[in-house]
Each structure stands twice: as C-alpha cells, then as structure tokens.
C-alpha cells in the first residue's frame, strides 16, 4: 500500500507539470495521456510498485509511456496506424527537452534504408521529398562533401535496426570516413541487396551488431564474427559457396541462431563448440551433393532446434549419428522425395540421438511420392515410442505408415502430452484402425487438439451411449480414408457428435470433401443444431441433397 501511495503521488506530480500540460496543443496527445494513465500506468506500473515497494522516478514513467506508445499492438487497439504513431512521437519530440531525446531515439530506431538519413542533408532534402523525383533523385546527386557528413550522421547513433534493399545510395557516401563507426548502436541489419560490391558493408558492421540477415553472402563479411563480436543471429537465404559460408561461420563464437545453406564438416564441428547455440536451420533451393570428411563425434549441449530443408537424407543421418543433442526440443525435415529406405534410416538415427527425454516436436515431410513398392510400410510410430515428452508428431512422407489399434494405444501410452498428431496412411487400405481403437487411445491423451489419421469408417464397432466418454479438447479432425461405399454416414456422425463435442466438421487429408465425409458433415451439422429436447431422427438421402 505504501508503494502504491508513493506511485500515485509521483504520477500526480508528473501530470501536473507544465511540460506535460503543453501536450494538449497536439490532437493525438489527449488520447495518449488518457490511454496510458488508465491502461498502462495503473495496471502495469502500480502493480509493479506494489510488488517491488519502490516508487518509479518521473523519467522511468516517461520511458514506460513512450515504449508502449511505440508498440504496434497497442497502436492497433487504439485504431492508429504506424504512421500516426510516428507522428505522435514526432509531436512529443517537439514538446519539451525532457521528451525530445527519448522520442527521437524511438523515431530513428528502425529505418527502412538510408533515405531518411540522407534527408537530413540540407542540399538533398528538397529533392528527396519531392513527389516527382523521390525515386530518381539519387542518379544525378553528387557525393556528400565534408561539411555535410555531420548532417547525415546527426541521428545515425540512434539507429538500432536498418533494412538495406538496394545499393542505390552508396555512391553518395564514397567520401564518408568509416571510422569512427557510422552506426555505433546498430543491433540488427537486414541486407537484401542483389549485387553487393566490395566495400558496401564497411559502414554497417558495427561492433554492437547482434542480428545479420542477408540474401546472399559476400566475401566482405567472411570475418563478421570477429568484427561483430556480439553477433547472435546469422541468416543467409540464398545458396552460397560452401567454403565461404563455412569460413564465415567459423568466425562466429557467440551465435544463438543460425539459418543458412549447407555447411562443411569443419563448420559443424565448430558449431558444436559454441555453448550459446540454440537453433540451427539448414536449407537449400536444390539438392547439393557434398561429402563430409573428418567428422568427429561431438555434443551440441544446448541446441534445442534442428531443421533441414532440401538437404540429402544421408547427410542429415550422418550429422545425427555423429553428434549428440541432449537438449533437442524440435526436429524438422522437409525434402522433395523421401524413399522408404531413407525414411527408415532417418527414423532410426533420430531415435538413437539421445534426445528421448527432451524432444517434443517432430515434423517430417516430402512433397513427391517415391517410386517404390507400396506393400512396405514405415515403422515411424514404433521408432518414436521412446520420445516420452512428445507434443507434436507430423509425418507426411507419401509412404504407408503401419498403424493398428494396438500400436495406436501403445503410442498414446508413450506420449501422454501429445497435442498434435498427424499420421495419415496415403496408400494402405483398408486401414487397421477402427473407431473402438481410436477412442480407446484418445482416453490416454486428454491434451490432444489436432488429429490426422486414417480410420476404417466401414467398421462401426462402437456405439455412443448416454454418459459415454467424451474427448473435449480435440478441435480438429482430419481423416485419411479413401472414398468408399457402404458406409453408414449417419452412424459415423453420431459417434463424432457424441464423443467429440468440439468437432464441427470432419476434414479430409487429400483436400476437398468426398461424398462420404460430406454426408457425415451434413448429419453432424444437423445433430449439432438439433435442440437437446428434440426427438432423435435421421436425415433421409433426399434431405441430404437439399442441405
């Protein structure tokens, strides 16, 4: 209570002060003040003070107000666009000296390019903001001269994130000295330049840089980890020279997240020595064949996420077999074609990677069907029984997945925390999973929300009764059974309606809704909308066609 009283006194002093009273000269400020007093200051700051037993300084309260004003979700609640939010910050910056510095820091923190900084140069301002020349002005502009440097750099120290979509303005900076650092506080750099020239990066590799996102890798950044010792995230989108990329990764010693094309074995060994590394995502636009040499056994002690896209399956298997991942939480693998032999190798390697106590999410998919015998089935479910913390399992490999009532029951026994399960058998028919086996397994996984599985809809081996088991958490049901005849669609609908009360519509794995499940959904809609006191009756075939 004492903390709350002190806080109210502090806020009263703040809002009675002459500088804040002058805010009423700006239309947007009244709503800002009202909103943050009632929505931000009272529930957030007062609650904090009550817990911490310390009154905030006036400067601390101002920081809270400004930061919340600059957050887009709050802006959306108030119906303001981002541009109006920036206008409000600009108004605050012009209000008084107390507000000026903080408002300017927020205004200049995120830049879409160099144009706003060049707009501070007196000679260029008029042409930059002329609607008729705003896209072509730089083609005929002369480079900055010495007395214009301070105008360009006036707010550069405030910049925290900058996007560089093109090198159109770089010729204007040819005389600008690189030292001292042009952007001394830069934290994030997004580089989407298509043709990077030697020297283009010299202004942007700040010692404070933490996140670097680039469309293509350039030799100028091969030592970025040495020059930017604080670098935590490195993202390289397009396929790059594997030697250059690996050398670049070698220079980084404090990475937390890495997203890039394939690496050589030396880079993988280096990554295993980085204790801060949490996430590695490797992707390629095409399959690149490169052998691994001198790959030794090592441990990624803190890695939680491992993902591969369009990478050779045997390469991924080699990586999993040579490294241990005792903290792995999520594994993803997406390829164009996954043969049955490759899939089995991958599943077995994953089951032996010593992540059985930590792995929670597995997502493996292929886009195209492998040309192989359809009589064979994947043993994925049995291979993954060891992952007792599993929350998500999605396998879409265009191969048959062996699953029957007994194995489904064993799987749910092994995965009590499962929330999303996708195991559609694309080929095997008839499926060995019946409604009785399905609901017996569902009793073991009360948290399951999404289910994609093949069910034998012809075999109605369960009868819903009053007071029968209901799985109330399941909200999405996708079935993979083929289009078949002689199915009692009304009986299927009654089972779903009685035992899966949160399911309004059954979807089909192959897209679209075939006749069978369309009829089931019509019955289901009728049962959901029927008053509880109405006598039971069924929809005739003629009535179905009218629904």
VEXDREN-2710 file (C-alpha; in Angstrom, 1 decimal):
% VEXDREN-2710
k/r/px/py/pz
1/UNK/0.0/0.0/0.0
2/UNK/2.8/2.4/0.8
3/UNK/4.4/1.7/-2.6
4/UNK/1.0/2.4/-4.3
5/UNK/0.6/5.7/-2.5
6/UNK/4.1/6.9/-3.5
7/UNK/3.4/5.9/-7.1
8/UNK/0.1/7.9/-7.2
9/UNK/2.0/10.9/-5.8
10/UNK/4.7/10.5/-8.4
11/UNK/2.2/10.3/-11.2
12/UNK/0.2/13.3/-10.0
13/UNK/3.4/15.4/-10.0
14/UNK/4.2/14.2/-13.5
15/UNK/0.8/15.0/-15.0
16/UNK/0.6/18.4/-13.2
17/UNK/3.9/19.5/-14.5
18/UNK/4.0/22.4/-17.1
19/UNK/5.8/20.4/-19.9
20/UNK/3.1/17.7/-20.0
21/UNK/0.3/20.3/-19.9
22/UNK/1.6/21.6/-23.2
23/UNK/0.8/18.3/-24.8
24/UNK/-2.8/19.4/-25.3
25/UNK/-1.7/21.5/-28.2
26/UNK/-1.3/18.3/-30.2
27/UNK/-4.6/16.5/-31.1
28/UNK/-3.3/12.9/-30.6
29/UNK/-1.8/13.6/-27.1
30/UNK/-5.0/13.8/-25.1
31/UNK/-5.9/10.2/-26.1
32/UNK/-2.4/9.1/-25.5
33/UNK/-2.4/10.5/-21.9
34/UNK/-5.8/9.1/-21.1
35/UNK/-5.0/5.7/-22.5
36/UNK/-1.7/5.3/-20.7
37/UNK/-2.9/6.6/-17.4
38/UNK/-5.8/4.0/-17.3
39/UNK/-4.3/1.1/-19.3
40/UNK/-0.5/1.2/-18.8
41/UNK/0.3/3.2/-15.7
42/UNK/-2.3/1.9/-13.3
43/UNK/-2.3/-1.9/-14.1
44/UNK/1.3/-2.3/-15.0
45/UNK/3.3/0.3/-13.1
46/UNK/1.2/0.5/-10.0
47/UNK/1.1/-3.3/-9.7
48/UNK/4.9/-3.5/-10.2
49/UNK/5.4/-0.9/-7.5
50/UNK/3.1/-2.7/-5.1
51/UNK/5.2/-5.8/-5.5
52/UNK/8.6/-4.0/-5.6
53/UNK/7.8/-1.4/-2.9
54/UNK/9.6/1.3/-4.8
55/UNK/8.2/4.4/-6.5
56/UNK/9.4/5.0/-10.0
57/UNK/11.2/8.1/-11.0
58/UNK/9.5/10.5/-13.4
59/UNK/12.0/9.6/-16.1
60/UNK/11.2/5.9/-15.7
61/UNK/7.4/6.5/-16.0
62/UNK/8.0/8.6/-19.2
63/UNK/10.1/5.7/-20.6
64/UNK/7.2/3.3/-20.0
65/UNK/4.7/5.6/-21.7
66/UNK/6.9/6.2/-24.7
67/UNK/7.8/2.5/-25.2
68/UNK/4.2/1.4/-25.0
69/UNK/3.2/4.1/-27.5
70/UNK/5.8/2.8/-29.9
71/UNK/4.5/-0.8/-29.7
72/UNK/2.3/-1.6/-32.7
73/UNK/-0.2/-4.0/-30.9
74/UNK/-1.2/-1.1/-28.6
75/UNK/-1.5/1.2/-31.6
76/UNK/-3.8/-1.3/-33.3
77/UNK/-6.0/-1.3/-30.2
78/UNK/-6.4/2.5/-30.4
79/UNK/-7.1/2.3/-34.1
80/UNK/-3.9/4.2/-35.0
81/UNK/-1.7/3.3/-38.0
82/UNK/2.0/3.1/-37.6
83/UNK/2.4/6.4/-39.4
84/UNK/0.1/8.2/-36.9
85/UNK/2.1/6.6/-34.0
86/UNK/5.3/8.1/-35.6
87/UNK/3.5/11.5/-35.9
88/UNK/2.6/11.3/-32.2
89/UNK/6.3/10.6/-31.3
90/UNK/7.3/13.5/-33.5
91/UNK/4.9/15.7/-31.6
92/UNK/6.3/14.5/-28.3
93/UNK/9.8/15.3/-29.6
94/UNK/8.8/18.9/-30.3
95/UNK/7.0/19.3/-26.9
96/UNK/9.9/19.8/-24.5
97/UNK/13.5/18.9/-23.8
98/UNK/12.5/16.2/-21.4
99/UNK/10.6/14.3/-24.1
100/UNK/12.9/15.2/-27.0
101/UNK/15.7/12.7/-26.7
102/UNK/13.6/9.6/-25.9
103/UNK/11.1/10.4/-28.6
104/UNK/13.9/10.9/-31.1
105/UNK/15.5/7.6/-30.1
106/UNK/12.3/5.7/-30.8
107/UNK/11.7/7.6/-34.1
108/UNK/15.1/6.7/-35.5
109/UNK/15.5/3.3/-34.0
110/UNK/14.1/1.4/-37.1
111/UNK/14.9/2.6/-40.6
112/UNK/13.8/1.2/-44.0
113/UNK/17.0/2.3/-45.6
114/UNK/19.4/5.3/-45.9
115/UNK/16.9/7.7/-47.4
116/UNK/15.7/9.2/-44.0
117/UNK/19.3/9.9/-43.0
118/UNK/20.1/11.5/-46.4
119/UNK/17.0/13.6/-46.0
120/UNK/18.8/15.4/-43.1
121/UNK/21.3/16.8/-45.6
122/UNK/20.2/20.3/-46.4
123/UNK/21.2/20.0/-50.1
124/UNK/19.3/16.8/-50.7
125/UNK/16.2/17.3/-48.5
126/UNK/14.0/19.1/-51.1
127/UNK/14.7/16.5/-53.9
128/UNK/14.3/13.5/-51.7
129/UNK/10.8/14.6/-50.5
130/UNK/9.7/15.9/-53.9
131/UNK/6.9/13.5/-55.1
132/UNK/8.1/13.9/-58.7
133/UNK/11.8/12.9/-58.1
134/UNK/11.7/10.7/-55.0
135/UNK/12.6/7.6/-57.0
136/UNK/15.2/9.0/-59.3
137/UNK/16.9/11.8/-57.4
138/UNK/20.0/9.9/-56.4
139/UNK/21.0/9.1/-60.0
140/UNK/22.2/12.7/-60.5
141/UNK/23.2/13.7/-57.0
142/UNK/26.8/14.3/-56.1
143/UNK/28.5/12.5/-53.2
144/UNK/28.4/14.1/-49.8
145/UNK/31.2/16.6/-49.0
146/UNK/32.9/17.0/-45.7
147/UNK/30.6/19.7/-44.3
148/UNK/27.6/17.5/-45.0
149/UNK/28.9/14.5/-43.1
150/UNK/27.6/15.7/-39.7
151/UNK/24.1/16.3/-41.2
152/UNK/24.0/12.7/-42.5
153/UNK/25.3/11.3/-39.2
154/UNK/23.2/13.5/-37.0
155/UNK/20.8/10.7/-36.0
156/UNK/22.9/7.6/-37.1
157/UNK/23.8/6.8/-33.5
158/UNK/20.1/6.3/-32.7
159/UNK/19.6/3.6/-35.3
160/UNK/19.1/0.1/-33.9
161/UNK/17.7/-1.7/-37.0
162/UNK/18.1/-0.9/-40.6
163/UNK/17.0/-2.6/-43.9
164/UNK/19.1/-2.2/-46.9
165/UNK/17.0/-3.2/-50.0
166/UNK/19.5/-1.8/-52.6
167/UNK/22.8/-0.1/-53.1
168/UNK/21.3/2.9/-54.9
169/UNK/22.7/5.5/-52.4
170/UNK/26.1/4.0/-51.7
171/UNK/27.8/6.3/-54.3
172/UNK/26.8/9.3/-52.2
173/UNK/28.9/8.0/-49.3
174/UNK/32.2/7.5/-51.1
175/UNK/34.0/10.3/-49.1
176/UNK/32.4/9.4/-45.8
177/UNK/35.0/8.2/-43.3
178/UNK/34.4/4.7/-41.9
179/UNK/36.0/5.5/-38.6
180/UNK/34.5/6.2/-36.1
181/UNK/31.7/3.7/-36.7
182/UNK/28.8/5.2/-38.7
183/UNK/26.2/3.2/-36.8
184/UNK/27.7/2.8/-33.3
185/UNK/24.5/1.4/-31.8
186/UNK/23.3/-0.8/-34.6
187/UNK/21.8/-4.1/-33.4
188/UNK/20.1/-5.6/-36.5
189/UNK/21.0/-5.4/-40.2
190/UNK/18.8/-6.8/-43.0
191/UNK/20.7/-6.9/-46.3
192/UNK/18.6/-7.6/-49.4
193/UNK/21.0/-6.1/-52.0
194/UNK/21.1/-8.2/-55.2
195/UNK/24.5/-7.1/-56.4
196/UNK/26.8/-6.3/-53.5
197/UNK/30.0/-4.6/-54.4
198/UNK/33.3/-4.8/-52.4
199/UNK/33.2/-2.2/-49.7
200/UNK/29.4/-1.9/-49.4
201/UNK/29.4/-3.3/-45.9
202/UNK/32.0/-1.1/-44.5
203/UNK/29.5/1.3/-42.9
204/UNK/27.2/-1.3/-41.3
205/UNK/29.4/-3.8/-39.5
206/UNK/29.0/-2.3/-36.0
207/UNK/30.7/-3.9/-33.0
208/UNK/27.3/-4.0/-31.4
209/UNK/25.6/-5.9/-34.2
210/UNK/23.6/-8.9/-32.9
211/UNK/21.4/-9.9/-35.9
212/UNK/22.5/-10.1/-39.5
213/UNK/20.1/-11.2/-42.3
214/UNK/21.4/-11.3/-45.8
215/UNK/20.0/-12.6/-49.1
216/UNK/23.5/-13.6/-50.4
217/UNK/26.9/-14.0/-48.8
218/UNK/29.7/-11.7/-49.8
219/UNK/33.4/-12.1/-49.1
220/UNK/33.4/-8.8/-47.2
221/UNK/31.5/-10.5/-44.3
222/UNK/33.6/-13.7/-44.0
223/UNK/35.0/-12.3/-40.8
224/UNK/31.8/-10.8/-39.4
225/UNK/32.1/-12.8/-36.2
226/UNK/35.5/-11.2/-35.5
227/UNK/34.4/-7.7/-36.4
228/UNK/31.0/-8.0/-34.7
229/UNK/31.8/-10.0/-31.6
230/UNK/28.2/-9.5/-30.2
231/UNK/26.6/-11.3/-33.2
232/UNK/23.9/-13.8/-32.0
233/UNK/21.8/-14.4/-35.1
234/UNK/23.1/-15.1/-38.7
235/UNK/20.7/-15.7/-41.6
236/UNK/21.8/-16.4/-45.2
237/UNK/19.0/-17.0/-47.6
238/UNK/20.4/-18.0/-51.0
239/UNK/22.8/-20.9/-51.8
240/UNK/26.3/-19.8/-51.2
241/UNK/29.8/-21.0/-51.8
242/UNK/30.2/-23.7/-49.1
243/UNK/33.8/-22.8/-48.3
244/UNK/33.0/-19.0/-47.9
245/UNK/29.9/-19.8/-45.8
246/UNK/31.8/-22.2/-43.6
247/UNK/34.7/-19.7/-43.1
248/UNK/32.1/-17.1/-42.1
249/UNK/30.5/-19.4/-39.6
250/UNK/34.0/-20.2/-38.2
251/UNK/34.4/-16.6/-37.3
252/UNK/31.3/-16.6/-35.1
253/UNK/31.8/-17.7/-31.5
254/UNK/28.6/-16.4/-29.7
255/UNK/25.8/-17.5/-32.1
256/UNK/22.4/-18.3/-30.7
257/UNK/20.6/-18.9/-34.0
258/UNK/21.9/-19.9/-37.4
259/UNK/19.9/-20.2/-40.6
260/UNK/21.9/-20.8/-43.8
261/UNK/22.6/-23.2/-46.7
262/UNK/24.6/-26.4/-46.2
263/UNK/27.9/-26.3/-44.3
264/UNK/31.0/-28.4/-44.5
265/UNK/32.1/-30.8/-41.7
266/UNK/34.6/-28.3/-40.2
267/UNK/31.8/-25.8/-39.7
268/UNK/29.6/-28.4/-38.0
269/UNK/32.5/-29.3/-35.7
270/UNK/32.9/-25.6/-34.9
271/UNK/29.2/-25.1/-34.2
272/UNK/29.4/-27.9/-31.6
273/UNK/31.8/-25.8/-29.6
274/UNK/29.5/-22.8/-29.3
275/UNK/27.8/-23.1/-25.9
276/UNK/25.2/-20.4/-26.6
277/UNK/23.9/-22.0/-29.8
278/UNK/20.1/-22.8/-29.6
279/UNK/18.9/-23.2/-33.1
280/UNK/20.3/-24.4/-36.4
281/UNK/18.2/-24.4/-39.6
282/UNK/19.9/-25.6/-42.8
283/UNK/18.1/-25.1/-46.2
284/UNK/18.9/-25.2/-49.9
285/UNK/17.0/-24.4/-53.0
286/UNK/18.3/-27.6/-54.6
287/UNK/20.0/-30.8/-53.5
288/UNK/23.7/-30.1/-53.2
289/UNK/26.0/-33.2/-53.1
290/UNK/28.9/-32.7/-50.8
291/UNK/30.7/-35.4/-48.8
292/UNK/31.6/-35.0/-45.1
293/UNK/35.2/-35.5/-44.3
294/UNK/36.8/-35.8/-40.8
295/UNK/33.5/-35.5/-39.0
296/UNK/34.2/-36.5/-35.4
297/UNK/31.8/-37.3/-32.5
298/UNK/30.8/-34.3/-30.5
299/UNK/27.9/-32.9/-28.5
300/UNK/25.6/-29.9/-29.0
301/UNK/25.0/-29.3/-25.3
302/UNK/22.3/-26.6/-25.5
303/UNK/20.9/-26.9/-29.1
304/UNK/17.1/-27.0/-28.9
305/UNK/16.0/-26.7/-32.6
306/UNK/17.4/-28.6/-35.6
307/UNK/15.9/-28.2/-39.0
308/UNK/16.7/-29.3/-42.6
309/UNK/15.1/-28.4/-45.9
310/UNK/16.0/-29.9/-49.2
311/UNK/19.2/-31.5/-47.7
312/UNK/20.3/-35.0/-48.7
313/UNK/18.8/-37.5/-46.2
314/UNK/22.1/-39.4/-45.9
315/UNK/23.9/-36.2/-44.9
316/UNK/21.3/-35.5/-42.2
317/UNK/21.6/-39.1/-41.0
318/UNK/25.4/-38.7/-40.8
319/UNK/25.0/-35.5/-38.8
320/UNK/22.6/-37.1/-36.3
321/UNK/24.8/-40.1/-36.0
322/UNK/28.0/-38.2/-35.2
323/UNK/26.5/-35.6/-32.8
324/UNK/24.6/-35.8/-29.6
325/UNK/21.8/-33.4/-28.8
326/UNK/20.9/-33.8/-25.1
327/UNK/18.7/-30.6/-25.1
328/UNK/17.0/-31.1/-28.5
329/UNK/13.4/-29.9/-28.4
330/UNK/12.3/-29.6/-32.0
331/UNK/13.3/-31.5/-35.2
332/UNK/12.1/-30.7/-38.8
333/UNK/13.0/-32.4/-42.1
334/UNK/11.4/-31.4/-45.4
335/UNK/12.6/-32.9/-48.7
336/UNK/11.3/-33.3/-52.2
337/UNK/11.3/-37.2/-52.2
338/UNK/11.8/-39.5/-49.2
339/UNK/12.2/-43.1/-50.1
340/UNK/11.2/-45.8/-47.6
341/UNK/14.8/-46.9/-47.1
342/UNK/15.9/-43.3/-46.4
343/UNK/13.0/-42.7/-44.1
344/UNK/13.8/-45.8/-42.0
345/UNK/17.4/-44.7/-41.7
346/UNK/16.3/-41.2/-40.6
347/UNK/13.8/-42.5/-38.1
348/UNK/16.3/-44.9/-36.5
349/UNK/19.1/-42.3/-36.3
350/UNK/16.7/-39.9/-34.7
351/UNK/15.5/-42.4/-32.1
352/UNK/19.1/-43.0/-31.1
353/UNK/20.3/-39.4/-30.8
354/UNK/19.9/-39.4/-27.0
355/UNK/17.1/-36.8/-27.1
356/UNK/14.4/-39.2/-25.8
357/UNK/13.9/-37.1/-22.6
358/UNK/13.7/-33.7/-24.4
359/UNK/12.4/-34.0/-27.9
360/UNK/8.8/-32.5/-28.1
361/UNK/8.2/-31.7/-31.8
362/UNK/8.9/-33.8/-34.9
363/UNK/7.8/-32.7/-38.4
364/UNK/9.0/-34.8/-41.4
365/UNK/7.5/-34.3/-44.8
366/UNK/8.2/-35.0/-48.5
367/UNK/6.5/-33.3/-51.5
368/UNK/6.5/-36.1/-54.0
369/UNK/5.9/-39.8/-53.9
370/UNK/8.9/-42.2/-54.1
371/UNK/8.8/-44.9/-56.8
372/UNK/8.8/-48.0/-54.7
373/UNK/6.7/-50.9/-53.7
374/UNK/3.5/-49.9/-51.9
375/UNK/3.4/-53.2/-49.9
376/UNK/6.1/-51.9/-47.5
377/UNK/5.2/-49.7/-44.5
378/UNK/7.1/-47.2/-42.4
379/UNK/7.8/-48.1/-38.8
380/UNK/7.9/-44.5/-37.7
381/UNK/5.4/-44.9/-34.8
382/UNK/7.3/-47.7/-33.2
383/UNK/10.6/-46.0/-33.7
384/UNK/9.4/-42.8/-31.9
385/UNK/7.8/-44.5/-28.9
386/UNK/11.0/-43.5/-27.0
387/UNK/10.1/-39.8/-27.1
388/UNK/8.1/-39.6/-23.9
389/UNK/7.8/-35.8/-24.0
390/UNK/6.4/-35.6/-27.5
391/UNK/3.9/-32.8/-28.1
392/UNK/3.8/-32.7/-31.9
393/UNK/4.3/-35.5/-34.4
394/UNK/3.7/-34.8/-38.1
395/UNK/4.7/-37.3/-40.8
396/UNK/3.7/-36.7/-44.4
397/UNK/6.1/-38.8/-46.3
398/UNK/3.8/-40.2/-49.1
399/UNK/4.6/-43.7/-47.8
400/UNK/2.4/-46.2/-45.9
401/UNK/2.7/-45.9/-42.2
402/UNK/2.0/-49.1/-40.2
403/UNK/-0.6/-48.4/-37.5
404/UNK/-3.3/-50.6/-35.9
405/UNK/-5.4/-50.4/-32.8
406/UNK/-2.8/-51.9/-30.5
407/UNK/0.1/-49.8/-31.8
408/UNK/-2.0/-46.6/-31.6
409/UNK/-2.9/-47.5/-28.0
410/UNK/0.8/-48.1/-27.2
411/UNK/1.8/-44.8/-28.8
412/UNK/-0.7/-42.8/-26.8
413/UNK/0.5/-44.6/-23.7
414/UNK/4.1/-43.4/-24.5
415/UNK/3.0/-39.9/-25.5
416/UNK/0.7/-38.6/-22.7
417/UNK/1.5/-35.0/-23.5
418/UNK/0.7/-35.2/-27.2
419/UNK/-1.2/-32.2/-28.6
420/UNK/-1.0/-32.6/-32.4
421/UNK/-0.7/-36.0/-34.2
422/UNK/-0.6/-36.4/-38.0
423/UNK/-0.2/-39.9/-39.2
424/UNK/-2.1/-40.4/-42.5
425/UNK/-1.5/-43.6/-44.4
426/UNK/-1.5/-42.5/-48.0
427/UNK/-1.6/-46.0/-49.5
428/UNK/-2.6/-48.8/-47.2
429/UNK/-6.3/-49.8/-47.4
430/UNK/-8.2/-50.9/-45.6
431/UNK/-6.7/-49.2/-42.5
432/UNK/-6.3/-51.3/-39.4
433/UNK/-7.5/-48.5/-37.0
434/UNK/-11.2/-48.7/-36.0
435/UNK/-13.4/-46.3/-34.0
436/UNK/-13.1/-48.5/-30.9
437/UNK/-9.3/-48.5/-31.1
438/UNK/-9.3/-44.7/-31.8
439/UNK/-11.4/-43.8/-28.8
440/UNK/-9.5/-46.2/-26.5
441/UNK/-6.3/-44.4/-27.4
442/UNK/-7.9/-40.9/-27.0
443/UNK/-8.6/-41.7/-23.4
444/UNK/-4.9/-41.7/-22.8
445/UNK/-4.2/-38.2/-24.4
446/UNK/-6.6/-35.6/-22.9
447/UNK/-4.5/-32.7/-24.3
448/UNK/-4.7/-33.8/-27.9
449/UNK/-6.1/-30.9/-30.0
450/UNK/-5.4/-31.8/-33.7
451/UNK/-5.6/-35.3/-35.1
452/UNK/-4.9/-36.5/-38.7
453/UNK/-5.3/-40.3/-39.0
454/UNK/-6.8/-43.0/-41.2
455/UNK/-9.9/-44.7/-39.8
456/UNK/-11.9/-47.6/-41.1
457/UNK/-15.3/-45.9/-41.4
458/UNK/-17.0/-49.1/-42.6
459/UNK/-16.4/-50.9/-39.3
460/UNK/-18.8/-49.4/-36.8
461/UNK/-17.5/-51.2/-33.8
462/UNK/-18.6/-48.7/-31.1
463/UNK/-22.0/-47.4/-30.1
464/UNK/-22.2/-44.0/-28.3
465/UNK/-24.3/-44.1/-25.2
466/UNK/-25.6/-41.5/-22.8
467/UNK/-22.8/-40.5/-20.5
468/UNK/-20.2/-42.2/-22.7
469/UNK/-16.6/-41.0/-22.9
470/UNK/-16.1/-37.5/-24.5
471/UNK/-12.8/-36.0/-25.6
472/UNK/-13.5/-32.3/-25.2
473/UNK/-10.0/-31.0/-26.2
474/UNK/-9.9/-32.3/-29.8
475/UNK/-10.8/-29.4/-32.1
476/UNK/-9.5/-30.5/-35.5
477/UNK/-10.1/-34.0/-37.0
478/UNK/-8.7/-34.9/-40.4
479/UNK/-9.3/-38.4/-41.8
480/UNK/-7.3/-40.1/-44.5
481/UNK/-9.5/-43.0/-45.5
482/UNK/-10.2/-43.4/-49.2
483/UNK/-13.6/-42.8/-50.9
484/UNK/-15.6/-45.9/-50.2
485/UNK/-19.1/-47.1/-50.4
486/UNK/-21.4/-48.9/-48.0
487/UNK/-20.6/-46.6/-45.1
488/UNK/-23.3/-45.6/-42.6
489/UNK/-22.6/-41.9/-42.6
490/UNK/-25.3/-41.2/-40.0
491/UNK/-23.8/-43.6/-37.6
492/UNK/-20.3/-42.1/-38.1
493/UNK/-21.8/-38.6/-37.5
494/UNK/-23.5/-39.8/-34.3
495/UNK/-20.2/-41.2/-33.0
496/UNK/-18.3/-37.9/-33.7
497/UNK/-21.2/-35.8/-32.3
498/UNK/-21.4/-37.8/-29.1
499/UNK/-17.8/-38.4/-28.3
500/UNK/-16.0/-35.4/-29.9
501/UNK/-18.2/-32.4/-28.9
502/UNK/-15.7/-29.8/-30.1
503/UNK/-15.6/-31.1/-33.7
504/UNK/-18.0/-29.2/-36.0
505/UNK/-16.7/-30.6/-39.3
506/UNK/-14.5/-33.6/-40.3
507/UNK/-11.9/-32.7/-42.9
508/UNK/-10.2/-34.9/-45.5
509/UNK/-6.4/-35.3/-45.7
510/UNK/-6.2/-35.2/-49.5
511/UNK/-8.0/-31.8/-49.8
512/UNK/-11.7/-31.3/-50.6
513/UNK/-14.5/-33.3/-49.1
514/UNK/-15.5/-36.6/-50.8
515/UNK/-19.1/-37.7/-50.8
516/UNK/-18.7/-39.9/-47.8
517/UNK/-17.4/-37.2/-45.5
518/UNK/-19.7/-34.6/-47.0
519/UNK/-22.6/-36.7/-45.9
520/UNK/-21.1/-37.2/-42.5
521/UNK/-20.7/-33.5/-42.1
522/UNK/-24.3/-32.8/-43.1
523/UNK/-25.5/-35.3/-40.5
524/UNK/-23.1/-33.7/-38.0
525/UNK/-24.4/-30.2/-38.6
526/UNK/-28.0/-31.4/-38.1
527/UNK/-27.1/-33.1/-34.8
528/UNK/-25.2/-30.1/-33.6
529/UNK/-28.1/-27.7/-34.3
530/UNK/-30.8/-30.0/-33.0
531/UNK/-32.3/-28.8/-29.7
532/UNK/-31.4/-31.2/-26.9
533/UNK/-35.1/-31.9/-26.2
534/UNK/-35.9/-32.7/-29.8
535/UNK/-36.6/-36.4/-30.5
536/UNK/-33.9/-38.3/-32.3
537/UNK/-34.4/-38.7/-36.0
538/UNK/-32.2/-39.1/-39.1
539/UNK/-31.8/-37.2/-42.3
540/UNK/-33.0/-39.1/-45.4
541/UNK/-30.9/-39.4/-48.5
542/UNK/-33.2/-36.9/-50.3
543/UNK/-32.9/-34.4/-47.5
544/UNK/-29.1/-34.7/-47.6
545/UNK/-29.1/-33.5/-51.2
546/UNK/-31.0/-30.4/-50.1
547/UNK/-28.7/-29.5/-47.2
END
